[in-house]
């Protein structure tokens, strides 16, 4: 980035900070021509391309810019816009985008390691922010985003869109009102097929269309040691947070939402590992995380392997075709592969889809059904218009807390150690719910021919947490607290605002 552009960005940031000290801006000052919120999407692979479509179909929003450090991705998405491409600018450096006075709000769908810094830089430049889940790469970052939203008076929506559906909102209110009795456990599930990403030898060639310095941003710019730069960053600790922080953040958020807990748990523990194959990934593909809350335990499970390795899982189809279909099928817990189960004294509630839920009594009879639709982007644009942050469906505070639950599971795992199956069972024997989940996990791994005697699972470090300070306590506090944040590269440092 040349000095002139950098100065322009810094000047815009300073002006935005000064303006934030004044009263909230009026709609006429926020919106561009035609009264629309002028929106830019940053990070265009996967979820980002979906956000492009969402912005273009949201009332009161107008897509004006795209940004990605990979010009091949950038060009492809712009070409897909057809006639509308002529009115959309493109950027490879998000700092140049932030310096533009023609952008009112940004949607951030970068890899996780960029979420916090991109969000804070955007707010410093006077932009409102929709930031994808998890909102942070570590616990400390989430608290800095919250502080930035308050300091710069910005509207910040976390990408936890399940919260926008009327059905889930009604279901949460119904459960919290005690209609099904006291909650005894809130469970989340991410049983989602994740194949091996392959095992490489040595440094891999980067795509020639990528500015790797910008792609790496706050993270160390290390040689690429996996086949794909894009997407598989999810499974590398430097840039991603595993499936608990990828798909699983949605279900972790819903599980905490039902509990009504507004802080971190008293204790957290992870068991699991990257099992069933050896590849360049680092995060667990099989994991159970237990968060000890006062209301009830929150239990979260990840499974990336199929129901059975040999394709003999139950299937309505027959022969070779049936075996192939069964080989890709996933385990289910009370009918759920990706979703939630909330156990209550009077029965249980199940979510199998993002915006629906069904309550059952103890005899498995349907008691009540809830239905809704995704209103998340529209809600964000409406709040940018009204300046009423309290009306956001995914407020950044909630996004931070649920993201932090994912990070707690990863901290416990990364500070843990491999334990033989018998020793694992003995060491967790005091936790009845964990013992039950562990038992099902053992059966699942056995069905995938995983020999835990040869490749044992990891017993995570038991974590004790002070929810008020969001720091670890106890004998292992020093090692755990060292993982609350990270070392940032020069020019890409997340500022301390809290």
N, C-alpha and C positions, 0 to 999 in steps of 0.2 A: 504494500500500500504506500503510495507516495506521500510526502510530507504535507502537501496541500490538502489532500483528501483526509488525512489523519487530523489535521488542524480543524478542518470543517466539521468532522465528526465530534471532536472534543468541544468545539464551540457550540454545536447543537446540543450536546449533552449538558453543558453548563447552562444554556438558556432553558432547557427543559427542567433542570433542577430548580432554577429560580422561579419558573412558572408554577411548579408544583407547590411552592410555598404559599401561593395565592389560593383563592377559592377555586373550586372545580370549574373546568372550562365548560362553556355552554355548548350545546349541540352544533350551533352554527360555526363555532371555532374548531370543533373536532372534525366535522365531516368535510369531504371534498365536494366537488361539483355534484349537482343533482341530489344533495343531501345524503349521499352514500358514505359509509365508512370505507376508506381506501385501504385495502388489505394486501399484504405481501405474505407469501408462503416460503418458509426457509427450510430446506431439506426436502427433497422431492421423491426419493425412493420410497416405496411401500406406502406407509400412512400419509406421507406428504402429498402424494398424487391424489389420494382420496380427499384430502383437505382442499386441494385445488377445485375439485368438483363441488365440494360442499360450499365453499365460499361463493362460487358462481351461481349457486341455486338458493342462496340465503337472502331473504328480503332485507334491504337496507345495506347490503355489502357490495363492494365492487373490487374485483381482482385487478391490481395494478402492477404487481411485481412478483418475480420468482427469483429464488436464490439457491445455488448449490455449487460446491467447489468442484463438481464433476461436470464439465461442459457437455459431455455426451448425454447425461441425464437431463441437464438443463434444456438442451436443444430438443430432446425428445418430448418433454412435457410441453414446451412451448408450441411445438408443431401440432400437438394434439388439441390445441386450443382453436385451431381453424381460423376463422375470420377474426376472432377476438384477440389473436396473438399480436395484432398491430398496435393494440393499446396497452400491452403488458411489457414492462421493462424487465431485463434480466441482469443478474449480478452473480459474480462468483465469490465476492468478498462481502459478508454480511455487514461489515462496518460501513461500507459505502452505501448500502441500502439504508442503514439507520440514519445516515447523514441527510437523506433525502427528505425535503419538506412535503413531498407528494405522497407520503405513506402515513396513515393514521394508526394502523394496528398491524401486528405481525402474528402469524401462526408458525410456531416452532416445532418442526418434526425432524430435527437432526438426530444423530446418535446421542445416547444419553449423556455422554461426557460433555456435551455442548449446551445442554438445556439451561443450566443455571446462568452461565456467563452470557449466553445469547439473550435470555430474558432480562437480565439486569442491564446490559448494554442498551437494549431496546427501550426500557423504561427511562434510563438516563437521557435518551434521545427524544423523550416525550411520546413514545408509542405505547399503546395498550397491547396486552399480550395474551395469546392463547398458547400454552406450553404443553406439549405432549407428556404423557406419563412414561416412566416416573418423572416427576418434575425436577429431579436432581440425580446426580451420580453418587452422592453420599449425604449423610444426615445433615452436616453443617451447611451445605449448599442450600438446602430447602429453607432453612431459617433466614438465610441472606436474601432469598427471593421475597419472602414475606416482608422483611424490613424494607426492601427496595420499593415494593408496592405501596407501603405506607409513606415512605419518604418522598416519593415522586408522585403520589396521588394517582396511581394507575389502576386500571381495571385488569385483573389477571385471572384467567380461567384455566384450571387444570384439566387435562384431557381425559377426565374420568366420566365419560359420557353416559354411563349407566345411571348416574344420579339425575339425569335430565328426564327420564321417563316417568310419567305419572304413575304407572303401575308399580314400579319399585318404590317410589315415594310413598304411595298409599300402603304398600306392604310393610315398609319400615315403621310407619306410624301405627299400623295395626298391631304389629308385634310389640312395639315399645309401649303401647297402651295396655299391654297385659292380656290381650284377647286369647292368647294361646298359652298363658301361664309364663312362668319365669324361664328365661333362656338358660339352658344348661351347657350348650356349646355352640359356637358359631364357626362353621366350616367353610373353607374355600378350596376349590379344586381346579387344577390346570393339568388335566390329562390330555396332552396335545402332542401328536407325533412329531418327534424331532430326530431326523436321521443324523448319522455321523457326518461331520463336515470334512472328513478326510484327514490324513496324516501326511504332512509335507516334510521335505528335508531341506533345511536351509532357507535363505531369504527368497521370497517370491517377487516376481515383477509386479510393479504397480501399474494400474491402468494409465496410459499416457495422457488421458483426458482429465486426470485428477490433480488438483493442487493439494498435495499431501500435507503441506505445512498448515494450510487452512483446515483441511479435513481433521488433522490431529488436534489443532487448537489447544485447549487447556491440558490435554494429555501428552505424555512423553511421545516424541516422534520416533518410534522404534521401527525397525525393519518389519515388513509384512511377512508373517510366518503362518499363513493359512491360504487356502486356494482363492477365496473370495474376500475382497476388501469390504464390500457392501453386505449388509444384513448379518453376516456371521460375526460381526463385532459384538453382537448380543452376548456371545458365549465366552468373551475374553474380558477379564476383570478390569483391564485398563480403560475400556470404553463402554462395556455393558454391565448388566446386573442379572444375567441369567434369565430363566423363564419366570422366576418369581417376580422379577422386575420388568418383564416383557408382557406376556399375556396375563400372568398371575396378578399383577398390580390391580387389575380391574376387580378380580374376585377377592383379593385381600381388602380392597377398599369397601366392597359391599359387606364383607364379614364384619368389619369394624363399624360400619354404618348401622347395621342392625343392633350391635351392642350399645351404640350411643356413647362410646368412649371418645373423649376429646383430648387424649394425650397418649403417650407411649406406655407400653405395659410395664409391669414390675419386673418381669423376667422374660427372657427369650432363649430358645434352644433349637438348634437344627441338627437333623441326622440325615445322611444320604451321601451322594457322590455322583461322579460322572461314570456310570456303570453300563456294561453291555457292549462297549466298544472303546477303542483307544484312538483319539484323534487330537486335533489342535485346539479343541475347546477346553475351557477351564471350569466353567460353572456347572453345578449339578444338573443332571437330567433326571435324577430321582431324588426327591427331597421331601422331608416332613419338617415343618417349622411350627413350634408351639409358642404362642405369646400368652403370658399369664396376666390376664386382666381381672379386676375386682368383680366385674359383672358376671363374666363367664370366660372360660378359655377360648382363645381363637386358634384354630388348628388349620394349617394350610398345607396342601400336598401338591407336588409336581411329579408328573410321570411323562417322560418323553418316549419310552419304549412302548410297543404295542401290547395288546392284551396277552398274546402268546407269540413266541418267536416262530413256531412252526406252522402257523396258519390254521390251527385246529380250534380257534375260538368259535363260539357258537355263531352260526349264520343261517339265515333262511335259505340261502343259495346252496347248491350242491356241487360236487365234483371239483375240478381244478379251479373253476371260476369262483366257487364258494370259498375255497381255501385261500385264494388270492385276496378276496374281499375281507375275509376274516383276519388275514395277516396284517391288514392295515387298521383293524378295529382297535378301539381303545377301551380300557377298563371303565367301569361306571360304579359310582357309589350312590345307591338309591336312584338310579337312572341318570346320574349327573356325570359328565366327563369334564365339561368346562362350565362352572357355575358355583352355586352355593347351597348348602343345607344348614338350616338353623334349627337346632334341636331345642324343644321347649317341653315344659312339664305336661302340656296338653296335647302334644303331637309334634309336628315339624313343618317347616316351610322349605320349598325347593325352588331354585332358579336354574333353569336350563338354557335360557336365552337372555340377552341383555336387558330386555324391557318387560319381561313377564315373570310371574311368580305364582305358585300354587301352595296353599296351606292344606295339610292333611291332619286327621286325628290319629290317635294311636292305632286304630284299626285300618289305617291307610285309605280312609274315605276322604274324598275332597270336601273341604270345609269352605274354602273361598279361593277365588282366582283374581289375579290382578293383571292388567294389560296396559301397555303404553308404547310410546315411540321416542326416537332420538330427537331431542330439541336443543342439543348442546351448542352448536354453532349459532343458531338463531338467538339463544339466550345470551351468548357472549356479545353479539352485535347489538342486541337490545340494551344490554347494560352499558356498552360503550356509548350508546345514544343517551341513555338516562343518567349516566354517571352514578348509578346505584349499585355499588359493589355488593351490598347485602343481598341482592336478588340473584347473584350468580348461583348456578346449580353446582358448579365445581370450584368453590373458592380455594385460593391457593393454600390457605391454612390446612384444609382437609386434604388437599393433594399432597402437601408436605408430610403430614402424619402417616398417610397410607404408604407413601413412598418409603418413609423411614422404616416401616414394618418390614418391607422387602430388604432394605439395607441391613437391618438387624439380623435377619436370617443369613445373609451373606457374610456378615462379620463373624457370627458364631461359627459358620462353616469354615471360613478361611483360617480361623484361629484354632480349629479342632485338629483331631488326629485320627488315623485309621484304627479301627477297633475290630477285633474278631467277633463273629456273630454271637457267641455265647457271652462274651464280656459286654457287648452292647446291650443285650437283653437284661443282664444283671444290673448294669449301671442306670438304666432307665426304668427299672421295675417299680419305682415309687410313684410313677405318673401313669395312672390307669388309662387315660385317653391316649397318651403317647404310646403306651404298650400296645393298645389295640391298633393304632395307625401303623406302628412298626411291624406288627404281625401281618397286616395286609400287604405292606410293602415287601416283606420277605417272600410272601406267596407270589406276588407280581414278578419279582426278580427271578424267582425259581422258574416261573412259566417262560421266562426269557433266557433260561439256561445260564444265568449269571451265578458263578461260584464265588460266594462271599468269603470263602476260606482262602481263595487265591487273590481276589481283589476286594478287600473288605471296605465297607462303607465308613464314612467319617462321622465320628461323634463330635458334634460342634462344642465349642466352649460355652458353658452356661453363663449367660449374661445377666447381670443385675443392673437395672436402669433407674436413674433419678429422672422422673418424667418432667419435673420443673426445669431442670438445667439441661436436659437431653444429653446427659453424660453418663458414663458407666461408673459403677462403684464396686467395691469388693477387692479381693485379692488379685484379680486379673484386669483391673481397671486400666492400668497403664497401657497394656498391649491393645486393649479394645479402644480406648480413647484415641490412640494414635491412628485409628482407622476412621475416625469421624470425618476427616477431611483428607486432602492429598497434597502432593507437591504440584504446583502449577508452573507451566512454562512461562518464561518472560514474555510479556506482551499479551498473555492470555490468562491473567490472574483474576480469579473471582474475588471481587472486593469484599472486605469485611464491613458489613453494615449493621450487624446485630451483635 
